[in-house]
């Protein structure tokens, strides 16, 4: 039998995989007793926010902790 907690974690992963933004497919989700932790790297704060909102919709009573890093390789080359 699948526990309720692992179902929420699985639903969060599926929500990221369902996104049309492929960068979200590479993110990780880990569940603790009180929170869902999203981690990984994306290229914009917009993608970071999209990931958080996708997971928030399935989080139930869990807090969503967004530990996603934003990497700006396209900006570094300009300066």
GUFISE-299788 format. One record per residue: residue number from 0; x, y, z negated of N, C-alpha, C, O in turn. Coordinates in steps of 0.1 Angstrom, whole numbers. Example, Ala and Ser with C-alpha at 12.3 -4.5 7.8 and 13.67 -1.06 7.14 Angstrom:
# residues 2
site resi:0; nx:132; ny:-57; nz:-78; cax:123; cay:-45; caz:-78; cx:132; cy:-33; cz:-78; ox:142; oy:-33; oz:-85;
site resi:1; nx:128; ny:-22; nz:-71; cax:137; cay:-11; caz:-71; cx:129; cy:0; cz:-79; ox:134; oy:11; oz:-80;
# end
This chain:
# residues 79
site resi:0; nx:8; ny:-12; nz:0; cax:0; cay:0; caz:0; cx:9; cy:13; cz:0; ox:19; oy:13; oz:-7;
site resi:1; nx:5; ny:22; nz:8; cax:13; cay:35; caz:9; cx:8; cy:44; cz:-2; ox:-4; oy:47; oz:-3;
site resi:2; nx:18; ny:50; nz:-9; cax:14; cay:59; caz:-20; cx:9; cy:72; cz:-13; ox:12; oy:76; oz:-2;
site resi:3; nx:1; ny:80; nz:-21; cax:-4; cay:93; caz:-16; cx:7; cy:102; cz:-13; ox:7; oy:110; oz:-4;
site resi:4; nx:18; ny:102; nz:-21; cax:29; cay:111; caz:-19; cx:36; cy:108; cz:-6; ox:40; oy:118; oz:1;
site resi:5; nx:39; ny:96; nz:-3; cax:46; cay:93; caz:10; cx:37; cy:96; cz:22; ox:42; oy:100; oz:32;
site resi:6; nx:24; ny:95; nz:20; cax:15; cay:99; caz:31; cx:15; cy:114; cz:34; ox:15; oy:118; oz:45;
site resi:7; nx:17; ny:122; nz:23; cax:18; cay:137; caz:25; cx:31; cy:140; cz:33; ox:31; oy:148; oz:42;
site resi:8; nx:42; ny:134; nz:28; cax:55; cay:136; caz:35; cx:54; cy:131; cz:50; ox:59; oy:138; oz:58;
site resi:9; nx:48; ny:120; nz:52; cax:46; cay:115; caz:66; cx:38; cy:125; cz:74; ox:41; oy:128; oz:86;
site resi:10; nx:27; ny:130; nz:68; cax:18; cay:140; caz:75; cx:26; cy:152; cz:79; ox:24; oy:158; oz:89;
site resi:11; nx:35; ny:157; nz:69; cax:43; cay:169; caz:72; cx:52; cy:166; cz:83; ox:54; oy:175; oz:92;
site resi:12; nx:59; ny:155; nz:84; cax:68; cay:151; caz:95; cx:60; cy:151; cz:108; ox:65; oy:156; oz:118;
site resi:13; nx:48; ny:145; nz:108; cax:40; cay:145; caz:120; cx:36; cy:158; cz:125; ox:35; oy:161; oz:137;
site resi:14; nx:33; ny:167; nz:115; cax:29; cay:181; caz:119; cx:40; cy:188; cz:126; ox:38; oy:195; oz:135;
site resi:15; nx:53; ny:186; nz:121; cax:64; cay:192; caz:128; cx:66; cy:186; cz:142; ox:69; oy:193; oz:151;
site resi:16; nx:65; ny:173; nz:143; cax:66; cay:166; caz:156; cx:55; cy:170; cz:166; ox:58; oy:170; oz:178;
site resi:17; nx:44; ny:174; nz:161; cax:33; cay:178; caz:170; cx:34; cy:192; cz:175; ox:27; oy:196; oz:184;
site resi:18; nx:44; ny:199; nz:170; cax:46; cay:213; caz:174; cx:51; cy:213; cz:188; ox:59; oy:205; oz:192;
site resi:19; nx:47; ny:223; nz:196; cax:52; cay:224; caz:210; cx:67; cy:230; cz:210; ox:74; oy:230; oz:220;
site resi:20; nx:71; ny:235; nz:198; cax:85; cay:240; caz:196; cx:94; cy:228; cz:193; ox:94; oy:223; oz:182;
site resi:21; nx:102; ny:224; nz:202; cax:110; cay:213; caz:200; cx:120; cy:214; cz:189; ox:124; oy:204; oz:183;
site resi:22; nx:125; ny:226; nz:186; cax:134; cay:228; caz:175; cx:128; cy:223; cz:161; ox:136; oy:219; oz:153;
site resi:23; nx:115; ny:223; nz:160; cax:109; cay:219; caz:148; cx:109; cy:204; cz:146; ox:108; oy:198; oz:135;
site resi:24; nx:111; ny:197; nz:157; cax:111; cay:182; caz:157; cx:124; cy:177; cz:150; ox:124; oy:165; oz:145;
site resi:25; nx:134; ny:185; nz:149; cax:147; cay:180; caz:143; cx:148; cy:183; cz:128; ox:157; oy:180; oz:122;
site resi:26; nx:138; ny:190; nz:122; cax:138; cay:193; caz:108; cx:135; cy:182; cz:99; ox:129; oy:172; oz:104;
site resi:27; nx:139; ny:182; nz:87; cax:137; cay:172; caz:77; cx:127; cy:176; cz:67; ox:126; oy:188; oz:64;
site resi:28; nx:119; ny:166; nz:62; cax:110; cay:169; caz:51; cx:112; cy:159; cz:40; ox:113; oy:147; oz:43;
site resi:29; nx:113; ny:164; nz:28; cax:115; cay:155; caz:16; cx:105; cy:159; cz:6; ox:103; oy:171; oz:3;
site resi:30; nx:98; ny:150; nz:-1; cax:89; cay:153; caz:-11; cx:94; cy:150; cz:-25; ox:100; oy:139; oz:-27;
site resi:31; nx:91; ny:159; nz:-34; cax:94; cay:156; caz:-48; cx:80; cy:155; cz:-55; ox:70; oy:155; oz:-48;
site resi:32; nx:80; ny:155; nz:-68; cax:67; cay:154; caz:-75; cx:58; cy:166; cz:-73; ox:46; oy:165; oz:-73;
site resi:33; nx:65; ny:178; nz:-71; cax:57; cay:190; caz:-70; cx:58; cy:198; cz:-57; ox:51; oy:208; oz:-56;
site resi:34; nx:67; ny:193; nz:-48; cax:69; cay:201; caz:-36; cx:73; cy:193; cz:-24; ox:77; oy:181; oz:-25;
site resi:35; nx:71; ny:199; nz:-13; cax:76; cay:194; caz:0; cx:88; cy:204; cz:4; ox:86; oy:216; oz:5;
site resi:36; nx:99; ny:198; nz:6; cax:111; cay:206; caz:10; cx:114; cy:204; cz:25; ox:116; oy:193; oz:29;
site resi:37; nx:114; ny:215; nz:32; cax:117; cay:215; caz:46; cx:132; cy:220; cz:48; ox:135; oy:230; oz:42;
site resi:38; nx:140; ny:212; nz:55; cax:154; cay:217; caz:57; cx:158; cy:214; cz:71; ox:152; oy:206; oz:79;
site resi:39; nx:169; ny:220; nz:75; cax:174; cay:219; caz:89; cx:178; cy:233; cz:94; ox:179; oy:242; oz:86;
site resi:40; nx:180; ny:234; nz:107; cax:185; cay:247; caz:113; cx:176; cy:250; cz:125; ox:174; oy:241; oz:133;
site resi:41; nx:172; ny:262; nz:126; cax:165; cay:267; caz:138; cx:172; cy:280; cz:142; ox:180; oy:286; oz:135;
site resi:42; nx:168; ny:285; nz:154; cax:174; cay:297; caz:160; cx:167; cy:310; cz:157; ox:172; oy:321; oz:161;
site resi:43; nx:156; ny:310; nz:150; cax:149; cay:322; caz:147; cx:141; cy:321; cz:135; ox:137; oy:310; oz:131;
site resi:44; nx:138; ny:333; nz:129; cax:129; cay:333; caz:117; cx:115; cy:330; cz:121; ox:107; oy:324; oz:113;
site resi:45; nx:111; ny:332; nz:133; cax:98; cay:328; caz:138; cx:96; cy:313; cz:138; ox:86; oy:308; oz:133;
site resi:46; nx:106; ny:306; nz:142; cax:106; cay:291; caz:142; cx:105; cy:286; cz:127; ox:99; oy:277; oz:124;
site resi:47; nx:113; ny:293; nz:119; cax:113; cay:290; caz:104; cx:99; cy:291; cz:99; ox:94; oy:283; oz:91;
site resi:48; nx:92; ny:302; nz:102; cax:79; cay:304; caz:97; cx:69; cy:294; cz:104; ox:60; oy:290; oz:97;
site resi:49; nx:70; ny:291; nz:116; cax:61; cay:281; caz:123; cx:62; cy:268; cz:115; ox:52; oy:261; oz:113;
site resi:50; nx:74; ny:264; nz:112; cax:76; cay:251; caz:105; cx:69; cy:251; cz:91; ox:62; oy:242; oz:87;
site resi:51; nx:71; ny:262; nz:84; cax:65; cay:264; caz:71; cx:49; cy:263; cz:72; ox:43; oy:256; oz:64;
site resi:52; nx:44; ny:270; nz:82; cax:29; cay:270; caz:83; cx:24; cy:256; cz:88; ox:13; oy:252; oz:83;
site resi:53; nx:31; ny:249; nz:96; cax:27; cay:236; caz:100; cx:27; cy:226; cz:88; ox:17; oy:218; oz:87;
site resi:54; nx:37; ny:227; nz:80; cax:37; cay:218; caz:68; cx:27; cy:223; cz:57; ox:21; oy:214; oz:51;
site resi:55; nx:25; ny:236; nz:56; cax:16; cay:241; caz:46; cx:2; cy:235; cz:48; ox:-5; oy:233; oz:38;
site resi:56; nx:-2; ny:233; nz:60; cax:-16; cay:228; caz:63; cx:-18; cy:214; cz:58; ox:-30; oy:210; oz:57;
site resi:57; nx:-8; ny:206; nz:56; cax:-9; cay:192; caz:51; cx:-4; cy:190; cz:37; ox:-5; oy:179; oz:32;
site resi:58; nx:1; ny:201; nz:31; cax:8; cay:200; caz:18; cx:-2; cy:197; cz:6; ox:3; oy:193; oz:-5;
site resi:59; nx:-15; ny:198; nz:7; cax:-24; cay:196; caz:-3; cx:-21; cy:205; cz:-15; ox:-20; oy:217; oz:-13;
site resi:60; nx:-18; ny:199; nz:-27; cax:-15; cay:207; caz:-39; cx:0; cy:209; cz:-41; ox:4; oy:215; oz:-51;
site resi:61; nx:8; ny:205; nz:-31; cax:22; cay:206; caz:-33; cx:27; cy:220; cz:-28; ox:22; oy:226; oz:-19;
site resi:62; nx:37; ny:225; nz:-35; cax:44; cay:237; caz:-31; cx:53; cy:234; cz:-19; ox:59; oy:224; oz:-18;
site resi:63; nx:53; ny:243; nz:-9; cax:62; cay:242; caz:2; cx:74; cy:250; cz:0; ox:74; oy:262; oz:-2;
site resi:64; nx:86; ny:243; nz:0; cax:99; cay:250; caz:-2; cx:106; cy:250; cz:12; ox:109; oy:240; oz:17;
site resi:65; nx:108; ny:262; nz:17; cax:114; cay:264; caz:30; cx:129; cy:266; cz:29; ox:133; oy:278; oz:26;
site resi:66; nx:137; ny:256; nz:30; cax:151; cay:257; caz:29; cx:158; cy:257; cz:43; ox:169; oy:253; oz:44;
site resi:67; nx:150; ny:261; nz:53; cax:155; cay:260; caz:67; cx:165; cy:272; cz:69; ox:163; oy:283; oz:65;
site resi:68; nx:177; ny:269; nz:75; cax:187; cay:279; caz:79; cx:183; cy:284; cz:92; ox:179; oy:277; oz:101;
site resi:69; nx:186; ny:297; nz:94; cax:185; cay:303; caz:107; cx:199; cy:306; cz:113; ox:207; oy:313; oz:106;
site resi:70; nx:202; ny:301; nz:124; cax:215; cay:303; caz:131; cx:213; cy:312; cz:143; ox:204; oy:309; oz:152;
site resi:71; nx:221; ny:322; nz:144; cax:219; cay:332; caz:155; cx:231; cy:331; cz:165; ox:238; oy:341; oz:167;
site resi:72; nx:233; ny:320; nz:172; cax:245; cay:319; caz:181; cx:244; cy:329; cz:192; ox:254; oy:333; oz:197;
site resi:73; nx:232; ny:331; nz:197; cax:230; cay:341; caz:208; cx:233; cy:355; cz:204; ox:236; oy:363; oz:213;
site resi:74; nx:232; ny:359; nz:192; cax:236; cay:372; caz:188; cx:251; cy:374; cz:185; ox:256; oy:385; oz:187;
site resi:75; nx:257; ny:363; nz:181; cax:272; cay:364; caz:178; cx:280; cy:367; cz:190; ox:289; oy:374; oz:190;
site resi:76; nx:276; ny:361; nz:202; cax:283; cay:364; caz:214; cx:282; cy:378; cz:219; ox:291; oy:382; oz:227;
site resi:77; nx:272; ny:385; nz:215; cax:270; cay:399; caz:220; cx:279; cy:409; cz:212; ox:281; oy:420; oz:217;
site resi:78; nx:284; ny:406; nz:201; cax:291; cay:415; caz:192; cx:306; cy:412; cz:191; ox:313; oy:419; oz:185;
# end
